Amino acid sequence: MTDQEEQLLKEAKRAEKRVAEEAKQLARDQARKKDTLAREQAIEEDQKKREIKRTEKRAAEEIKQLARDQARRKDTLAREQAIAEAQEARKLKSEKKN
């Protein structure tokens, strides 16, 4: 085998090795991208679930707050009516005395 043939053989082996290494690197890159995408999707799903829970919790709190406000208004109205009735009763009592 001549030096030129040996040189060509070495070049061919290096080229094969480089191609094989590039194929391995491509496979690693694809696997890494796939893993990254899966992680990102999992994070997005988790964020969506959390947002849904926050929205549901906020809605429940709003319903409770509305119920408390309504009860407070009803209580205030009842007290105002009681005060008005008491004043009317005192007025009538005062008129009867006179």
Backbone atoms as SQL, in Angstrom:
CREATE TABLE atoms (id INTEGER PRIMARY KEY, chain TEXT, resi INTEGER, resn TEXT, atom TEXT, x REAL, y REAL, z REAL);
INSERT INTO atoms VALUES
  (1, 'A', 1, 'MET', 'N', 0.854, -1.157, 0.000),
  (2, 'A', 1, 'MET', 'CA', 0.000, 0.000, 0.000),
  (3, 'A', 1, 'MET', 'C', 0.909, 1.232, 0.000),
  (4, 'A', 2, 'THR', 'N', 0.593, 2.158, -0.833),
  (5, 'A', 2, 'THR', 'CA', 1.431, 3.353, -0.915),
  (6, 'A', 2, 'THR', 'C', 1.020, 4.346, 0.145),
  (7, 'A', 3, 'ASP', 'N', 1.858, 5.344, 0.322),
  (8, 'A', 3, 'ASP', 'CA', 1.557, 6.376, 1.320),
  (9, 'A', 3, 'ASP', 'C', 0.264, 7.102, 0.965),
  (10, 'A', 4, 'GLN', 'N', 0.067, 7.302, -0.331),
  (11, 'A', 4, 'GLN', 'CA', -1.133, 8.002, -0.773),
  (12, 'A', 4, 'GLN', 'C', -2.381, 7.173, -0.463),
  (13, 'A', 5, 'GLU', 'N', -2.297, 5.860, -0.668),
  (14, 'A', 5, 'GLU', 'CA', -3.434, 4.987, -0.370),
  (15, 'A', 5, 'GLU', 'C', -3.712, 4.968, 1.128),
  (16, 'A', 6, 'GLU', 'N', -2.634, 4.912, 1.924),
  (17, 'A', 6, 'GLU', 'CA', -2.796, 4.927, 3.373),
  (18, 'A', 6, 'GLU', 'C', -3.431, 6.244, 3.820),
  (19, 'A', 7, 'GLN', 'N', -2.984, 7.332, 3.212),
  (20, 'A', 7, 'GLN', 'CA', -3.531, 8.645, 3.544),
  (21, 'A', 7, 'GLN', 'C', -5.022, 8.703, 3.201),
  (22, 'A', 8, 'LEU', 'N', -5.388, 8.178, 2.036),
  (23, 'A', 8, 'LEU', 'CA', -6.793, 8.153, 1.632),
  (24, 'A', 8, 'LEU', 'C', -7.626, 7.289, 2.578),
  (25, 'A', 9, 'LEU', 'N', -7.056, 6.156, 2.997),
  (26, 'A', 9, 'LEU', 'CA', -7.742, 5.258, 3.931),
  (27, 'A', 9, 'LEU', 'C', -7.963, 5.953, 5.275),
  (28, 'A', 10, 'LYS', 'N', -6.935, 6.655, 5.763),
  (29, 'A', 10, 'LYS', 'CA', -7.066, 7.388, 7.024),
  (30, 'A', 10, 'LYS', 'C', -8.125, 8.482, 6.904),
  (31, 'A', 11, 'GLU', 'N', -8.109, 9.190, 5.774),
  (32, 'A', 11, 'GLU', 'CA', -9.097, 10.243, 5.547),
  (33, 'A', 11, 'GLU', 'C', -10.514, 9.660, 5.514),
  (34, 'A', 12, 'ALA', 'N', -10.660, 8.518, 4.868),
  (35, 'A', 12, 'ALA', 'CA', -11.961, 7.868, 4.777),
  (36, 'A', 12, 'ALA', 'C', -12.443, 7.450, 6.158),
  (37, 'A', 13, 'LYS', 'N', -11.531, 6.889, 6.988),
  (38, 'A', 13, 'LYS', 'CA', -11.891, 6.472, 8.345),
  (39, 'A', 13, 'LYS', 'C', -12.285, 7.683, 9.195),
  (40, 'A', 14, 'ARG', 'N', -11.512, 8.776, 9.030),
  (41, 'A', 14, 'ARG', 'CA', -11.835, 9.992, 9.782),
  (42, 'A', 14, 'ARG', 'C', -13.206, 10.542, 9.366),
  (43, 'A', 15, 'ALA', 'N', -13.467, 10.478, 8.073),
  (44, 'A', 15, 'ALA', 'CA', -14.756, 10.963, 7.561),
  (45, 'A', 15, 'ALA', 'C', -15.895, 10.106, 8.105),
  (46, 'A', 16, 'GLU', 'N', -15.691, 8.785, 8.120),
  (47, 'A', 16, 'GLU', 'CA', -16.716, 7.890, 8.668),
  (48, 'A', 16, 'GLU', 'C', -16.937, 8.166, 10.153),
  (49, 'A', 17, 'LYS', 'N', -15.828, 8.364, 10.863),
  (50, 'A', 17, 'LYS', 'CA', -15.918, 8.637, 12.298),
  (51, 'A', 17, 'LYS', 'C', -16.645, 9.965, 12.540),
  (52, 'A', 18, 'ARG', 'N', -16.331, 10.980, 11.731),
  (53, 'A', 18, 'ARG', 'CA', -16.967, 12.286, 11.858),
  (54, 'A', 18, 'ARG', 'C', -18.473, 12.180, 11.572),
  (55, 'A', 19, 'VAL', 'N', -18.821, 11.437, 10.534),
  (56, 'A', 19, 'VAL', 'CA', -20.233, 11.259, 10.178),
  (57, 'A', 19, 'VAL', 'C', -20.966, 10.534, 11.308),
  (58, 'A', 20, 'ALA', 'N', -20.329, 9.500, 11.847),
  (59, 'A', 20, 'ALA', 'CA', -20.954, 8.755, 12.951),
  (60, 'A', 20, 'ALA', 'C', -21.122, 9.652, 14.172),
  (61, 'A', 21, 'GLU', 'N', -20.102, 10.468, 14.463),
  (62, 'A', 21, 'GLU', 'CA', -20.173, 11.370, 15.614),
  (63, 'A', 21, 'GLU', 'C', -21.249, 12.434, 15.401),
  (64, 'A', 22, 'GLU', 'N', -21.359, 12.945, 14.177),
  (65, 'A', 22, 'GLU', 'CA', -22.401, 13.928, 13.876),
  (66, 'A', 22, 'GLU', 'C', -23.789, 13.317, 14.026),
  (67, 'A', 23, 'ALA', 'N', -23.940, 12.062, 13.622),
  (68, 'A', 23, 'ALA', 'CA', -25.225, 11.370, 13.765),
  (69, 'A', 23, 'ALA', 'C', -25.570, 11.201, 15.254),
  (70, 'A', 24, 'LYS', 'N', -24.560, 10.839, 16.058),
  (71, 'A', 24, 'LYS', 'CA', -24.793, 10.696, 17.500),
  (72, 'A', 24, 'LYS', 'C', -25.172, 12.042, 18.108),
  (73, 'A', 25, 'GLN', 'N', -24.458, 13.099, 17.706),
  (74, 'A', 25, 'GLN', 'CA', -24.741, 14.426, 18.235),
  (75, 'A', 25, 'GLN', 'C', -26.142, 14.875, 17.842),
  (76, 'A', 26, 'LEU', 'N', -26.519, 14.601, 16.611),
  (77, 'A', 26, 'LEU', 'CA', -27.866, 14.944, 16.154),
  (78, 'A', 26, 'LEU', 'C', -28.922, 14.203, 16.978),
  (79, 'A', 27, 'ALA', 'N', -28.679, 12.934, 17.234),
  (80, 'A', 27, 'ALA', 'CA', -29.618, 12.148, 18.038),
  (81, 'A', 27, 'ALA', 'C', -29.710, 12.713, 19.452),
  (82, 'A', 28, 'ARG', 'N', -28.551, 13.096, 20.042),
  (83, 'A', 28, 'ARG', 'CA', -28.552, 13.686, 21.395),
  (84, 'A', 28, 'ARG', 'C', -29.309, 15.013, 21.396),
  (85, 'A', 29, 'ASP', 'N', -29.057, 15.815, 20.361),
  (86, 'A', 29, 'ASP', 'CA', -29.749, 17.109, 20.271),
  (87, 'A', 29, 'ASP', 'C', -31.253, 16.928, 20.148),
  (88, 'A', 30, 'GLN', 'N', -31.669, 15.981, 19.333),
  (89, 'A', 30, 'GLN', 'CA', -33.097, 15.725, 19.165),
  (90, 'A', 30, 'GLN', 'C', -33.718, 15.243, 20.470),
  (91, 'A', 31, 'ALA', 'N', -33.010, 14.360, 21.178),
  (92, 'A', 31, 'ALA', 'CA', -33.511, 13.861, 22.461),
  (93, 'A', 31, 'ALA', 'C', -33.614, 15.015, 23.462),
  (94, 'A', 32, 'ARG', 'N', -32.607, 15.882, 23.476),
  (95, 'A', 32, 'ARG', 'CA', -32.613, 17.028, 24.388),
  (96, 'A', 32, 'ARG', 'C', -33.782, 17.956, 24.057),
  (97, 'A', 33, 'LYS', 'N', -34.000, 18.214, 22.778),
  (98, 'A', 33, 'LYS', 'CA', -35.121, 19.070, 22.376),
  (99, 'A', 33, 'LYS', 'C', -36.453, 18.453, 22.777),
  (100, 'A', 34, 'LYS', 'N', -36.559, 17.141, 22.595),
  (101, 'A', 34, 'LYS', 'CA', -37.790, 16.444, 22.953),
  (102, 'A', 34, 'LYS', 'C', -38.034, 16.548, 24.458),
  (103, 'A', 35, 'ASP', 'N', -36.983, 16.346, 25.252),
  (104, 'A', 35, 'ASP', 'CA', -37.111, 16.451, 26.709),
  (105, 'A', 35, 'ASP', 'C', -37.481, 17.873, 27.121),
  (106, 'A', 36, 'THR', 'N', -36.843, 18.844, 26.493),
  (107, 'A', 36, 'THR', 'CA', -37.127, 20.240, 26.814),
  (108, 'A', 36, 'THR', 'C', -38.573, 20.576, 26.488),
  (109, 'A', 37, 'LEU', 'N', -39.027, 20.155, 25.340),
  (110, 'A', 37, 'LEU', 'CA', -40.410, 20.401, 24.941),
  (111, 'A', 37, 'LEU', 'C', -41.383, 19.739, 25.922),
  (112, 'A', 38, 'ALA', 'N', -41.080, 18.512, 26.316),
  (113, 'A', 38, 'ALA', 'CA', -41.951, 17.804, 27.267),
  (114, 'A', 38, 'ALA', 'C', -41.992, 18.547, 28.599),
  (115, 'A', 39, 'ARG', 'N', -40.833, 19.032, 29.069),
  (116, 'A', 39, 'ARG', 'CA', -40.795, 19.798, 30.316),
  (117, 'A', 39, 'ARG', 'C', -41.608, 21.079, 30.198),
  (118, 'A', 40, 'GLU', 'N', -41.428, 21.783, 29.080),
  (119, 'A', 40, 'GLU', 'CA', -42.166, 23.023, 28.881),
  (120, 'A', 40, 'GLU', 'C', -43.676, 22.776, 28.840),
  (121, 'A', 41, 'GLN', 'N', -44.078, 21.710, 28.190),
  (122, 'A', 41, 'GLN', 'CA', -45.502, 21.382, 28.128),
  (123, 'A', 41, 'GLN', 'C', -46.038, 21.042, 29.512),
  (124, 'A', 42, 'ALA', 'N', -45.248, 20.310, 30.288),
  (125, 'A', 42, 'ALA', 'CA', -45.669, 19.963, 31.647),
  (126, 'A', 42, 'ALA', 'C', -45.817, 21.229, 32.492),
  (127, 'A', 43, 'ILE', 'N', -44.877, 22.153, 32.332),
  (128, 'A', 43, 'ILE', 'CA', -44.947, 23.409, 33.080),
  (129, 'A', 43, 'ILE', 'C', -46.189, 24.202, 32.669),
  (130, 'A', 44, 'GLU', 'N', -46.447, 24.272, 31.366),
  (131, 'A', 44, 'GLU', 'CA', -47.635, 24.994, 30.892),
  (132, 'A', 44, 'GLU', 'C', -48.916, 24.371, 31.427),
  (133, 'A', 45, 'GLU', 'N', -48.989, 23.050, 31.408),
  (134, 'A', 45, 'GLU', 'CA', -50.181, 22.368, 31.927),
  (135, 'A', 45, 'GLU', 'C', -50.361, 22.658, 33.409),
  (136, 'A', 46, 'ASP', 'N', -49.247, 22.625, 34.148),
  (137, 'A', 46, 'ASP', 'CA', -49.307, 22.908, 35.576),
  (138, 'A', 46, 'ASP', 'C', -49.771, 24.344, 35.811),
  (139, 'A', 47, 'GLN', 'N', -49.257, 25.274, 35.016),
  (140, 'A', 47, 'GLN', 'CA', -49.677, 26.667, 35.153),
  (141, 'A', 47, 'GLN', 'C', -51.160, 26.831, 34.834),
  (142, 'A', 48, 'LYS', 'N', -51.628, 26.133, 33.813),
  (143, 'A', 48, 'LYS', 'CA', -53.053, 26.205, 33.468),
  (144, 'A', 48, 'LYS', 'C', -53.904, 25.674, 34.615),
  (145, 'A', 49, 'LYS', 'N', -53.488, 24.552, 35.198),
  (146, 'A', 49, 'LYS', 'CA', -54.239, 23.982, 36.329),
  (147, 'A', 49, 'LYS', 'C', -54.262, 24.947, 37.502),
  (148, 'A', 50, 'ARG', 'N', -53.103, 25.565, 37.779),
  (149, 'A', 50, 'ARG', 'CA', -53.045, 26.526, 38.883),
  (150, 'A', 50, 'ARG', 'C', -53.954, 27.721, 38.609),
  (151, 'A', 51, 'GLU', 'N', -53.939, 28.200, 37.378),
  (152, 'A', 51, 'GLU', 'CA', -54.789, 29.343, 37.026),
  (153, 'A', 51, 'GLU', 'C', -56.266, 28.981, 37.170),
  (154, 'A', 52, 'ILE', 'N', -56.629, 27.773, 36.767),
  (155, 'A', 52, 'ILE', 'CA', -58.015, 27.318, 36.919),
  (156, 'A', 52, 'ILE', 'C', -58.389, 27.280, 38.392),
  (157, 'A', 53, 'LYS', 'N', -57.493, 26.745, 39.233),
  (158, 'A', 53, 'LYS', 'CA', -57.773, 26.687, 40.668),
  (159, 'A', 53, 'LYS', 'C', -57.919, 28.090, 41.251),
  (160, 'A', 54, 'ARG', 'N', -57.009, 29.010, 40.838),
  (161, 'A', 54, 'ARG', 'CA', -57.105, 30.387, 41.336),
  (162, 'A', 54, 'ARG', 'C', -58.417, 31.029, 40.913),
  (163, 'A', 55, 'THR', 'N', -58.810, 30.795, 39.676),
  (164, 'A', 55, 'THR', 'CA', -60.060, 31.367, 39.175),
  (165, 'A', 55, 'THR', 'C', -61.247, 30.810, 39.941),
  (166, 'A', 56, 'GLU', 'N', -61.246, 29.498, 40.163),
  (167, 'A', 56, 'GLU', 'CA', -62.341, 28.881, 40.923),
  (168, 'A', 56, 'GLU', 'C', -62.375, 29.406, 42.349),
  (169, 'A', 57, 'LYS', 'N', -61.206, 29.539, 42.957),
  (170, 'A', 57, 'LYS', 'CA', -61.142, 30.039, 44.330),
  (171, 'A', 57, 'LYS', 'C', -61.631, 31.485, 44.392),
  (172, 'A', 58, 'ARG', 'N', -61.202, 32.292, 43.420),
  (173, 'A', 58, 'ARG', 'CA', -61.630, 33.692, 43.372),
  (174, 'A', 58, 'ARG', 'C', -63.148, 33.781, 43.195),
  (175, 'A', 59, 'ALA', 'N', -63.703, 32.939, 42.330),
  (176, 'A', 59, 'ALA', 'CA', -65.149, 32.939, 42.105),
  (177, 'A', 59, 'ALA', 'C', -65.892, 32.544, 43.385),
  (178, 'A', 60, 'ALA', 'N', -65.384, 31.537, 44.074),
  (179, 'A', 60, 'ALA', 'CA', -66.016, 31.105, 45.328),
  (180, 'A', 60, 'ALA', 'C', -65.951, 32.220, 46.364),
  (181, 'A', 61, 'GLU', 'N', -64.813, 32.914, 46.434),
  (182, 'A', 61, 'GLU', 'CA', -64.683, 34.016, 47.385),
  (183, 'A', 61, 'GLU', 'C', -65.633, 35.154, 47.040),
  (184, 'A', 62, 'GLU', 'N', -65.792, 35.428, 45.757),
  (185, 'A', 62, 'GLU', 'CA', -66.714, 36.481, 45.346),
  (186, 'A', 62, 'GLU', 'C', -68.145, 36.128, 45.735),
  (187, 'A', 63, 'ILE', 'N', -68.518, 34.867, 45.560),
  (188, 'A', 63, 'ILE', 'CA', -69.862, 34.421, 45.947),
  (189, 'A', 63, 'ILE', 'C', -70.050, 34.586, 47.454),
  (190, 'A', 64, 'LYS', 'N', -69.042, 34.184, 48.230),
  (191, 'A', 64, 'LYS', 'CA', -69.131, 34.333, 49.687),
  (192, 'A', 64, 'LYS', 'C', -69.240, 35.799, 50.074),
  (193, 'A', 65, 'GLN', 'N', -68.427, 36.637, 49.408),
  (194, 'A', 65, 'GLN', 'CA', -68.454, 38.071, 49.726),
  (195, 'A', 65, 'GLN', 'C', -69.805, 38.673, 49.382),
  (196, 'A', 66, 'LEU', 'N', -70.376, 38.281, 48.259),
  (197, 'A', 66, 'LEU', 'CA', -71.708, 38.769, 47.897),
  (198, 'A', 66, 'LEU', 'C', -72.742, 38.355, 48.936),
  (199, 'A', 67, 'ALA', 'N', -72.646, 37.120, 49.399),
  (200, 'A', 67, 'ALA', 'CA', -73.585, 36.635, 50.418),
  (201, 'A', 67, 'ALA', 'C', -73.405, 37.428, 51.717),
  (202, 'A', 68, 'ARG', 'N', -72.145, 37.702, 52.106),
  (203, 'A', 68, 'ARG', 'CA', -71.905, 38.486, 53.329),
  (204, 'A', 68, 'ARG', 'C', -72.455, 39.905, 53.167),
  (205, 'A', 69, 'ASP', 'N', -72.203, 40.495, 51.998),
  (206, 'A', 69, 'ASP', 'CA', -72.708, 41.850, 51.750),
  (207, 'A', 69, 'ASP', 'C', -74.231, 41.887, 51.804),
  (208, 'A', 70, 'GLN', 'N', -74.849, 40.907, 51.199),
  (209, 'A', 70, 'GLN', 'CA', -76.315, 40.847, 51.193),
  (210, 'A', 70, 'GLN', 'C', -76.841, 40.678, 52.623),
  (211, 'A', 71, 'ALA', 'N', -76.210, 39.815, 53.403),
  (212, 'A', 71, 'ALA', 'CA', -76.635, 39.611, 54.795),
  (213, 'A', 71, 'ALA', 'C', -76.445, 40.893, 55.598),
  (214, 'A', 72, 'ARG', 'N', -75.325, 41.601, 55.354),
  (215, 'A', 72, 'ARG', 'CA', -75.072, 42.849, 56.068),
  (216, 'A', 72, 'ARG', 'C', -76.124, 43.916, 55.699),
  (217, 'A', 73, 'ARG', 'N', -76.456, 43.998, 54.418),
  (218, 'A', 73, 'ARG', 'CA', -77.484, 44.961, 53.989),
  (219, 'A', 73, 'ARG', 'C', -78.835, 44.623, 54.615),
  (220, 'A', 74, 'LYS', 'N', -79.151, 43.340, 54.641),
  (221, 'A', 74, 'LYS', 'CA', -80.427, 42.904, 55.219),
  (222, 'A', 74, 'LYS', 'C', -80.468, 43.240, 56.712),
  (223, 'A', 75, 'ASP', 'N', -79.345, 43.003, 57.394),
  (224, 'A', 75, 'ASP', 'CA', -79.258, 43.290, 58.823),
  (225, 'A', 75, 'ASP', 'C', -79.370, 44.793, 59.083),
  (226, 'A', 76, 'THR', 'N', -78.679, 45.569, 58.247),
  (227, 'A', 76, 'THR', 'CA', -78.741, 47.034, 58.393),
  (228, 'A', 76, 'THR', 'C', -80.166, 47.540, 58.169),
  (229, 'A', 77, 'LEU', 'N', -80.816, 47.027, 57.151),
  (230, 'A', 77, 'LEU', 'CA', -82.199, 47.423, 56.866),
  (231, 'A', 77, 'LEU', 'C', -83.111, 47.048, 58.027),
  (232, 'A', 78, 'ALA', 'N', -82.925, 45.849, 58.576),
  (233, 'A', 78, 'ALA', 'CA', -83.754, 45.416, 59.705),
  (234, 'A', 78, 'ALA', 'C', -83.534, 46.339, 60.900),
  (235, 'A', 79, 'ARG', 'N', -82.261, 46.720, 61.186),
  (236, 'A', 79, 'ARG', 'CA', -81.995, 47.634, 62.305),
  (237, 'A', 79, 'ARG', 'C', -82.616, 49.004, 62.060),
  (238, 'A', 80, 'GLU', 'N', -82.500, 49.496, 60.817),
  (239, 'A', 80, 'GLU', 'CA', -83.083, 50.794, 60.500),
  (240, 'A', 80, 'GLU', 'C', -84.604, 50.769, 60.652),
  (241, 'A', 81, 'GLN', 'N', -85.215, 49.654, 60.247),
  (242, 'A', 81, 'GLN', 'CA', -86.669, 49.529, 60.401),
  (243, 'A', 81, 'GLN', 'C', -87.050, 49.471, 61.872),
  (244, 'A', 82, 'ALA', 'N', -86.261, 48.752, 62.649),
  (245, 'A', 82, 'ALA', 'CA', -86.546, 48.656, 64.085),
  (246, 'A', 82, 'ALA', 'C', -86.418, 50.025, 64.740),
  (247, 'A', 83, 'ILE', 'N', -85.393, 50.776, 64.340),
  (248, 'A', 83, 'ILE', 'CA', -85.206, 52.123, 64.887),
  (249, 'A', 83, 'ILE', 'C', -86.383, 53.017, 64.496),
  (250, 'A', 84, 'ALA', 'N', -86.787, 52.934, 63.240),
  (251, 'A', 84, 'ALA', 'CA', -87.911, 53.747, 62.760),
  (252, 'A', 84, 'ALA', 'C', -89.193, 53.384, 63.500),
  (253, 'A', 85, 'GLU', 'N', -89.417, 52.104, 63.702),
  (254, 'A', 85, 'GLU', 'CA', -90.614, 51.661, 64.429),
  (255, 'A', 85, 'GLU', 'C', -90.568, 52.128, 65.877),
  (256, 'A', 86, 'ALA', 'N', -89.396, 52.052, 66.491),
  (257, 'A', 86, 'ALA', 'CA', -89.264, 52.507, 67.880),
  (258, 'A', 86, 'ALA', 'C', -89.523, 54.007, 67.974),
  (259, 'A', 87, 'GLN', 'N', -88.995, 54.751, 67.011),
  (260, 'A', 87, 'GLN', 'CA', -89.227, 56.201, 67.013),
  (261, 'A', 87, 'GLN', 'C', -90.709, 56.513, 66.830),
  (262, 'A', 88, 'GLU', 'N', -91.343, 55.793, 65.940),
  (263, 'A', 88, 'GLU', 'CA', -92.778, 55.986, 65.703),
  (264, 'A', 88, 'GLU', 'C', -93.572, 55.655, 66.957),
  (265, 'A', 89, 'ALA', 'N', -93.163, 54.564, 67.623),
  (266, 'A', 89, 'ALA', 'CA', -93.861, 54.179, 68.857),
  (267, 'A', 89, 'ALA', 'C', -93.684, 55.249, 69.922),
  (268, 'A', 90, 'ARG', 'N', -92.479, 55.801, 70.060),
  (269, 'A', 90, 'ARG', 'CA', -92.250, 56.872, 71.048),
  (270, 'A', 90, 'ARG', 'C', -93.059, 58.125, 70.695),
  (271, 'A', 91, 'LYS', 'N', -93.136, 58.406, 69.408),
  (272, 'A', 91, 'LYS', 'CA', -93.890, 59.565, 68.939),
  (273, 'A', 91, 'LYS', 'C', -95.378, 59.401, 69.296),
  (274, 'A', 92, 'LEU', 'N', -95.913, 58.205, 69.027),
  (275, 'A', 92, 'LEU', 'CA', -97.318, 57.948, 69.351),
  (276, 'A', 92, 'LEU', 'C', -97.564, 58.004, 70.853),
  (277, 'A', 93, 'LYS', 'N', -96.626, 57.460, 71.603),
  (278, 'A', 93, 'LYS', 'CA', -96.750, 57.462, 73.061),
  (279, 'A', 93, 'LYS', 'C', -96.720, 58.884, 73.586),
  (280, 'A', 94, 'SER', 'N', -95.834, 59.694, 73.001),
  (281, 'A', 94, 'SER', 'CA', -95.720, 61.090, 73.395),
  (282, 'A', 94, 'SER', 'C', -96.982, 61.845, 73.040),
  (283, 'A', 95, 'GLU', 'N', -97.572, 61.560, 71.892),
  (284, 'A', 95, 'GLU', 'CA', -98.805, 62.231, 71.472),
  (285, 'A', 95, 'GLU', 'C', -99.961, 61.834, 72.382),
  (286, 'A', 96, 'LYS', 'N', -99.980, 60.600, 72.847),
  (287, 'A', 96, 'LYS', 'CA', -101.065, 60.144, 73.732),
  (288, 'A', 96, 'LYS', 'C', -100.988, 60.852, 75.084),
  (289, 'A', 97, 'LYS', 'N', -99.787, 61.102, 75.548),
  (290, 'A', 97, 'LYS', 'CA', -99.616, 61.794, 76.833),
  (291, 'A', 97, 'LYS', 'C', -100.127, 63.221, 76.749),
  (292, 'A', 98, 'ASN', 'N', -99.906, 63.805, 75.645),
  (293, 'A', 98, 'ASN', 'CA', -100.298, 65.224, 75.492),
  (294, 'A', 98, 'ASN', 'C', -101.757, 65.278, 75.223);
